């Protein structure tokens, strides 16, 4: 399966859908996505796409810790 690299913002979300650490800018870096964008690999973590959006309005869930994240390309 071919993977694509993009520059991304990664934000962990709280219970009310706000950013976990609002005083800290989002994490920036290069993420690697599968061709369908179903899975993202970033900083040794694996993120799986949430169909629709999660309870916290995130679009990806971390496989390692189960937390929701909002990931966007820039």
C-alpha positions in Angstrom: 0.0 0.0 0.0 1.5 3.4 -1.0 1.9 6.0 1.7 1.8 9.7 1.3 3.6 12.3 3.4 2.1 15.6 4.4 2.9 18.4 6.8 0.2 18.3 9.5 -1.2 19.9 12.6 -2.0 17.5 15.5 -4.3 18.5 18.4 -5.4 16.3 21.3 -8.9 17.1 22.3 -10.6 17.3 25.8 -14.0 16.0 26.8 -15.8 19.1 25.5 -14.0 19.1 22.2 -11.5 21.9 23.0 -7.8 21.5 22.5 -6.1 19.7 25.4 -3.5 22.3 25.9 -4.9 25.6 24.4 -1.8 27.6 25.5 0.5 25.4 23.4 0.4 25.6 19.7 -0.5 22.4 17.9 2.2 19.8 17.2 3.5 20.3 13.7 5.4 17.8 11.6 5.3 15.3 8.8 2.7 12.7 9.0 2.5 9.6 6.8 -0.9 8.6 5.5 -2.2 5.4 3.8 -3.5 6.1 0.3 -7.1 6.1 1.6 -6.2 8.5 4.6 -7.7 5.8 6.9 -4.4 5.6 8.9 -1.9 8.2 9.9 1.6 7.7 11.4 3.1 10.6 13.4 5.7 10.7 16.1 5.7 6.9 16.6 1.9 6.8 17.1 -0.7 5.3 14.9 -4.0 7.2 14.3 -7.1 5.6 12.8 -9.8 7.7 11.1 -13.1 8.1 13.0 -16.1 7.7 10.7 -18.0 11.0 10.8 -16.6 12.5 13.9 -16.0 11.3 17.4 -17.8 12.3 20.6 -15.2 15.1 21.1 -15.4 16.1 17.4 -12.1 14.6 16.6 -11.3 13.0 13.2 -8.7 10.4 14.3 -8.3 8.1 17.3 -4.8 7.1 18.6 -4.3 3.4 18.7 -1.9 3.5 21.6 -3.9 5.6 24.1 -7.4 5.7 22.7 -7.6 9.6 22.8 -9.2 11.6 20.0 -7.2 14.0 17.9 -7.9 16.6 15.2 -5.4 16.2 12.4 -5.3 18.6 9.5 -3.0 19.2 6.6 -1.3 22.5 5.9 
